Amino acid sequence: MMQIEEEVRQFVVDNFLFGEGEQNLANEDSFLEKGIVDSMGILTLVSFVQGKYGFEVPDQDLVPENWDSVALISAYVQSRVGVAG
């Protein structure tokens, strides 16, 4: 799980924080509350996760409970990879 968190975190830092402010981002921080990611950004995260971890994200899984922080995305990916693998 730590590797998934690191990969997701690095993607967020590179693509939404543009390499800056990483020290101010905790894995549990809400992307929406902090203004890091908007709804279009969530689609970017979904695309990254699908490509990186090799599974399709069904529409019913496109909820903030799965996509609003590094920790939530990591837990979601872990649950899906566990199901698929």
RANORGI-V872466 format. One record per pair of residues at least 6 apart in sequence whose ideal C-beta (glycine too) atoms are under 8 Angstrom apart, sorted by the first residue. I is the first residue (numbers start at 1). J is the second residue. Records with the same first field share a line. If there is no record, write none. Layout:
I=J / J
This chain:
1=74 / 75 / 78
4=53 / 73 / 74 / 77 / 78
5=27 / 70 / 71 / 74
7=52
8=45 / 48 / 49 / 70 / 73 / 74 / 77
9=22 / 25 / 27 / 70
11=45 / 48
12=25 / 31 / 36 / 37 / 45 / 70
13=19 / 21 / 22 / 25
15=44 / 48
16=31 / 36 / 37 / 41
17=25 / 36
25=34 / 36 / 70
27=69 / 70 / 71 / 74
28=69 / 70 / 71
29=36 / 69 / 70
30=68 / 69
31=37 / 41 / 42 / 67 / 68 / 69
32=38 / 64 / 68
37=44 / 45
42=62 / 67
45=67 / 73
46=57 / 62 / 67
49=57 / 73 / 76 / 77
50=56 / 57
53=77 / 80 / 81
54=84
55=80 / 81 / 84
57=80
61=76
65=72
66=72 / 73 / 76
67=73 / 76
